[in-house]
Amino acid sequence: MVCLPALFLPACASRHPTIEFTKVPAADKGGPDALDVISGRVTGAKPGQQIVVFARSGVWWAEPRVGRLLIPIQADSTWTTQTHFGTEYAAALVDPKYQPSLTSQELPKEGGYVSKVVVVPGTSPSREVHHILRFSGYEWTVRAAPSDRGGLNAYDPSNAWTDADGALHLRIAGQPGNWSCAQVILTRSLGYGTYRLVVRDTSSLDPAAVFAMYTLSDIGAASANRNPREWDIEISRWGDPSGKNGRYIVQPAYVGQNTFLFVAPSGILTHEVHWEPGTVKLSTTRGDGGARGGGVAEHVFASDVPVPGDEKFRINLYDFQRGPQRLKQATEVVVERFEYLP
């Protein structure tokens, strides 16, 4: 009798372990913004063994990326976890000492700490996987998956919307200990050029709220040996009410010369980034970009300048959970418009 580790087929009695899938998410290009549940069953597992799930989105990602990567096998031999979307999915039965890489070109091979690896294609989607909105003439994906930026934060698509005048609203909603945040991500990379955002008053943000405008590569951010392709304009006091509320950054931020602090005043501000080979010039001015706007801050980075590639521009409003003061109140930021000039 032949055992087939196929979808929904019961495993045969065997001394060799088998993995079957009972729920498989839709096939999708993937990304950081949406999650689904993947489930299955194991037979023949040794005591203490666990499951690692992978999703293929360009490369293989260990899932769910944020939080626990080793999934326990329940007493009834089932397992379940959240996963980001991918074109294919895989499950590996591993020993407790196995440490998965967050990203890899190939799945782990059977042998050593890995007892079994099974791959299954994604299913045909029955609904839209990603939440999309249009703002300033561009398509943006609205994040619906958690992130560990600033702490483990939940994101709710209902926290991002455009109004009748076309302005983008982002909010942190909920209550202390149960906040949900907002992020929108351009659906394509723009690369070198000038990025300009007109933002309404952010001077009254809760000290632990962070309003960030930045580029980022998903793969680079997850891998220590790759450039995350990141520059940032961030408005926050990082949980310290007495701190300056603005900063410009190129990564790695732990290098002292890669951070520039400034004070963002009240009123409408225009934030601008001119990104070209070898330099990133960031500036903030008062008003909506007209001739009467006064200068607030300006800085040029000429080292650790990212190069374009797979990065996407993001606008994020989130809860910074690692400062001396925790978020106390819901908050909202309004971006009147976004402009890009190549």
N, C-alpha and C positions, 0 to 999 in steps of 0.2 A: 504494500500500500504506500502511495507517495504522498508526502505532506507538502502542501502548497501554502506559503505564507501570504495568501492573496486576501484582498479586501472582502471582509464579511465571511470568509470560509473558516469553519472551526478547525482548530489545530488537531492533528492526530497525536495519539499517545506516542511519545518518543523521548529518548534520552537527550536529544538535541533540542535546544530552546527554539521557540518560534515566537514571532511577533505578528499580530494582525491589527489592522486599523478598523475601528468601528465608526469613526467620524473623521472625515477629511475635508479641510477647507477648500474653497474655490482656488482654481489656478489663476494667478495674478502676478504682475511684474513685481509686486511687493513694495516695500518702503517702510518708513518709521511710523506712519500715521494711523494704521488700522490693525486690529487684532481679530482673531476668531479662535474657536476651541478645536483642538485635535485630541482624539481619544483612541484607545486601543486596549488590547489584552495580550498577556504574555503567558506562555506555558513553558515549564522546564527551567525557570529562573532559579539561581542559587540564592540562599539567604543573603540579604543585604544588597543584592544587585538592584540597580535602578535604570531608568530610561533617560536618554538624552534625545531631544527632538531637534531636527534641523529643517530649515526652509531655504530653498534655493531662490535667491534674488540677486542675479549676477554672480555671486559666490554663495557658498553654503554658510548660513548663519545658525549658530546655536541659539535656540529659543527658550524663553521669550525675550532674550537679550537683557531685560531688566529683571533682577531678582534671581531666584533659584533656577539653575540650569539642570540639576539632577532631579528627576521626577520620581517620587516614590511609587512603588507598585503596591496596590492595595491588597487586602486579605483575599479578595475575590479575583485576584490576578489582573485587575484592570488598572489603567493609568489614564490621566487626562491632564492637559495644560493649555494655556493660551499660547498662541503663536502669531507672529506677523505673517502676512501672506507671502506666497512664493509660487513658482511654476511647478515645483515638485516638493515633496516632503519626505523626510526619512526619520526613522526611529532606531536608536542603538541601545542594546542591552549591555550595560557596563558594570564593572566592579566599582565599589565606593571610592577607590583611589584614583579613578579616571578623572582627568581635568580637561574638559573640552576647550578648544580654541574658539573664540567668539566668531571668527570668520576663517574660512579655508576654501581653497580651490577644489579640494576633494574631500569626500567623506572619510571617516576613520576606517581602517582595514580591520577585518575580524582577526582576532588573535590578541594575546596579552590580556589587557584589562577589558577588551571589547569582545563579547561573546557572539553577538548577532547584530547585523545591520540590514534593514529592509527599507526600500524606497517605493513610494507610490506617487503617481501623478496627481496634481490638483484636480478637483471636480469642476464641472461646468458651472459657472456662476449663475445663481438664481436671482441675484440682486446686485445693485451697485456696491462695490467694495469700498470705494473712497468717497468722501464728502468733498464736493468741489464748489467753490464760489468764484465769482468774477469781481475783480476790484482793479480800478484804474486801467482797464483794458487787458488785464492778464488773468489767466486761470491760476487759482491757488487751491492746494489741497488743505483741508481743515483737519488738524490732528484729532484722532479719536483713541489714541493709544497712550499708555503712561510713558513717562520719561524720568531719568534720574538726574536731569539737569537741575541743580539746586536742591536736590533731595528727591525722593520718589513722589512725583506729582501725577495726578490724574488729569486727563484732558477730555473735555466734552465739546463736540461740534456745535452745540447750541450756544456756546460762549463766543462765537465769532459770526458776524453778520454785517451786511452793508445796509445803509439806510436809503431813504428816498433820494438823497442828494449824492449818493455814491460813496460816502465816507465809510471806512472800515471801523467797526467796533470790536474790541477785544475786552473780555472781562474775566475776573476771578470771582466765582460764585460759590455759595455754600456758607459754611460756618467754621469757626476754629476747630482744627483737627479733621475737617472733612471738606477741603476746598477742591474745586475743579478749575483748571486753567484753560488758556486758549493759545493756539498757535496756527498760523497759516504758512504754507510752504509753496513757493513757486513750483509749477509743474515742470520747469525746464531750467537748465543752467544758462545764465546770461554772460558770464565771464567778465573780462576787462571792460571798463567803462565807468560812467558816472551814475551813481544811485542816489536818488533824492527823495526824502519823505517829509511831508508837512504834517506835524503832529500837534494836536491841541494840548492845552496845559497839563503837564505831568508833575507839577511841583507838589501836589497834595497826595501823591501816591503813599500808601502805607509803607513804612520804612522797610518792610520785608518783601514787598512786591518788586519784581524785576520786569522792566520793559526793555526788550532786546531786539535789535535789528542786526542781522548778521548773515554771512554765508557759512555753509558747512557741508562737508562730504560725509555721508552716512558711514561709508567704509573707513575713511580716514579717522573719523572720530572714535571708532571702535578699535583701532589698531595703533599701538604705540609707535610703530615704525613707519607710519605714513603721515604725510602732511594732511591735517584735517581741512585744509583750504579755508581757513577761518579768519575773518576780521569781524569786529563787533563794535557797535555803539550801544551802550547799556545805560539805562536810567534807573538807578536804585541807590538806596542807602545801605543795602545788604544787612538789614536788621539793626543798624546803628543810627538812631535818629540824629546824631551829631555829625555824621559823616558826609562827605561830598556826595552828590547824587548823580554824577555823570562820569563815564570813563570810556576811552577808546582803547581797543585791544587788538593785537595780532597774537597768534599762538606760536610758541607756548607762553601762556600768560605768566608762568612763574619766573620768567626772565624779566628782571626789573625794568629794562628799557622798553619792554613790550606793552606797558600799561601807562596811559596818560589820564590823570584825573582832572575833572573840571566841575564847575557848579552850573547846573541847568536852571535858569530862572523861570519864573511863572510866565504864562502867556503862550501863544502859538510859537512853535520853533520849527525851523527847517534844518534837518540833518542831512548832510551830503557826504558821500564817499567817492573820491576819484581814484580808481584802481587801475594801475598800469604796470607793465613789467618793471620790477625793482622798487616800486614805491606804492604806498597807500596813503593818500591824504584824506583826513577826516575833519569835518568842520561842522559847527552849529551856529546858526544865526537866528536872531529874533524875527518873528513874523513869518509870512507865507512865501518867502523867497523874493519879494519885491525889492526895488532899489533902496527903500528906506530901512530895510532890516539891518540892525546893528550886529556886529560880530560878538559871539559869546566865547567860542573856543575854536582852536585849530591845531592840528598836529600832523606831522608827516613821519611815517615809519619807512625806513630804508633798509632794514634787516629783518629776517624771518618773514619776508613778504610772501604770501601764498601765491600759487599759480593756479589758474583756472583749470577745470577738468570736469569732474562729476559733482561739483558743489551746486547747491541751490540756495537762493536767498530766502530767509525766514523772518517772520515777525512774531515775537513770542511775548506773552505776559504770564509770568509764573510766580510761584511762592518759593522764596529762598528760605530753606528750613535749617540752615547751618549758621545763622547769625545769632547775636546775643538777644534779639527780640523776635518773637514769632509773629506771623501775620495775624492781625486783629480784626480787619474789616474787609469786606468785598470791595473791589475796585474796578475801574473801567478806563480804558485808553481809547481815544479816537484818532485815527490816522486819516487826514483829509484826502491825501493823494500820494501816490507813488509814481516816480518817473525814472526811466532809465535811458541814458544816452550812450550809444556804443562809441 
